[in-house]
Amino acid sequence: MIHKPSAEGAAELKWLRSSYSSSGDGNDCVEVATTPATVHVRDSKNPPGPLLGFAPATWDAFLAYAAEN
C-alpha cells in the first residue's frame, strides 16, 4: 500500500499539470508529482482533495499502455 502524504507533505510536492489537461473548459485537469518511491496524481481543481499514489513501475506501465492506445 502507498502512504498518502499529509496535507503539508502534499503541499511540498512539485506538481506538474498534464499538457493534455487543457481542453478549454477547465474541467479535466490532472497534476502529477513524483518522489523516488511514489508517483502522486490529483485533480488540480481540488488540491487538498484525495491523491492517487502509484509505484513508479506501475506508473511507467500505465504511460506505456496509454501511449499505445
C-alpha atoms as a printed R data frame, in Angstrom:
   type eleno elety resid chain resno       x      y       z
1  ATOM     1    CA   MET     A     1   0.000  0.000   0.000
2  ATOM     2    CA   ILE     A     2   1.202  3.516  -0.749
3  ATOM     3    CA   HIS     A     3   1.160  6.066   2.056
4  ATOM     4    CA   LYS     A     4  -0.884  9.216   1.427
5  ATOM     5    CA   PRO     A     5   1.139 12.295   2.342
6  ATOM     6    CA   SER     A     6  -0.269 14.697   4.884
7  ATOM     7    CA   ALA     A     7  -1.688 17.995   3.643
8  ATOM     8    CA   GLU     A     8   1.644 19.597   4.460
9  ATOM     9    CA   GLY     A     9   3.533 16.868   2.612
10 ATOM    10    CA   ALA     A    10   1.346 17.177  -0.474
11 ATOM    11    CA   ALA     A    11   1.854 20.939  -0.494
12 ATOM    12    CA   GLU     A    12   5.627 20.421  -0.539
13 ATOM    13    CA   LEU     A    13   5.496 18.250  -3.656
14 ATOM    14    CA   LYS     A    14   6.262 19.839  -7.017
15 ATOM    15    CA   TRP     A    15   3.057 19.386  -9.025
16 ATOM    16    CA   LEU     A    16   3.115 19.328 -12.828
17 ATOM    17    CA   ARG     A    17  -0.007 19.635 -14.957
18 ATOM    18    CA   SER     A    18  -0.538 17.334 -17.908
19 ATOM    19    CA   SER     A    19  -0.249 19.036 -21.290
20 ATOM    20    CA   TYR     A    20  -3.409 17.133 -22.241
21 ATOM    21    CA   SER     A    21  -5.415 18.781 -19.451
22 ATOM    22    CA   SER     A    22  -6.379 21.944 -21.265
23 ATOM    23    CA   SER     A    23  -9.454 21.216 -23.337
24 ATOM    24    CA   GLY     A    24 -10.635 24.775 -22.871
25 ATOM    25    CA   ASP     A    25 -13.469 24.094 -20.445
26 ATOM    26    CA   GLY     A    26 -11.200 23.691 -17.420
27 ATOM    27    CA   ASN     A    27 -12.879 20.508 -16.248
28 ATOM    28    CA   ASP     A    28 -10.211 17.910 -16.964
29 ATOM    29    CA   CYS     A    29  -7.054 18.945 -15.129
30 ATOM    30    CA   VAL     A    30  -4.653 16.295 -13.873
31 ATOM    31    CA   GLU     A    31  -1.476 17.040 -11.939
32 ATOM    32    CA   VAL     A    32   1.385 14.679 -11.134
33 ATOM    33    CA   ALA     A    33   4.151 14.909  -8.538
34 ATOM    34    CA   THR     A    34   6.940 12.382  -8.176
35 ATOM    35    CA   THR     A    35   9.121 11.208  -5.343
36 ATOM    36    CA   PRO     A    36  11.650  8.385  -5.550
37 ATOM    37    CA   ALA     A    37   9.074  5.915  -4.173
38 ATOM    38    CA   THR     A    38   5.726  7.245  -5.409
39 ATOM    39    CA   VAL     A    39   4.012  8.977  -8.320
40 ATOM    40    CA   HIS     A    40   1.157 11.088  -6.929
41 ATOM    41    CA   VAL     A    41  -1.844 12.122  -9.072
42 ATOM    42    CA   ARG     A    42  -4.523 14.669  -8.156
43 ATOM    43    CA   ASP     A    43  -7.304 16.782  -9.612
44 ATOM    44    CA   SER     A    44  -5.927 20.312  -9.944
45 ATOM    45    CA   LYS     A    45  -9.330 21.803  -9.215
46 ATOM    46    CA   ASN     A    46  -9.237 20.220  -5.741
47 ATOM    47    CA   PRO     A    47  -5.625 20.368  -4.473
48 ATOM    48    CA   PRO     A    48  -6.437 19.439  -0.854
49 ATOM    49    CA   GLY     A    49  -8.613 16.562  -2.048
50 ATOM    50    CA   PRO     A    50  -7.668 12.916  -2.435
51 ATOM    51    CA   LEU     A    51  -4.476 11.762  -4.116
52 ATOM    52    CA   LEU     A    52  -3.788  8.591  -6.004
53 ATOM    53    CA   GLY     A    53  -0.373  7.050  -5.403
54 ATOM    54    CA   PHE     A    54   1.400  4.613  -7.702
55 ATOM    55    CA   ALA     A    55   4.691  2.786  -7.586
56 ATOM    56    CA   PRO     A    56   6.967  4.221 -10.301
57 ATOM    57    CA   ALA     A    57   6.991  0.915 -12.233
58 ATOM    58    CA   THR     A    58   3.188  0.837 -12.230
59 ATOM    59    CA   TRP     A    59   3.028  4.432 -13.473
60 ATOM    60    CA   ASP     A    60   5.570  3.648 -16.213
61 ATOM    61    CA   ALA     A    61   3.458  0.670 -17.323
62 ATOM    62    CA   PHE     A    62   0.355  2.884 -17.423
63 ATOM    63    CA   LEU     A    63   2.143  5.514 -19.525
64 ATOM    64    CA   ALA     A    64   3.368  2.875 -21.965
65 ATOM    65    CA   TYR     A    65  -0.152  1.469 -22.286
66 ATOM    66    CA   ALA     A    66  -1.687  4.937 -22.734
67 ATOM    67    CA   ALA     A    67   0.855  5.849 -25.418
68 ATOM    68    CA   GLU     A    68  -0.087  2.758 -27.412
69 ATOM    69    CA   ASN     A    69  -3.824  3.338 -27.202
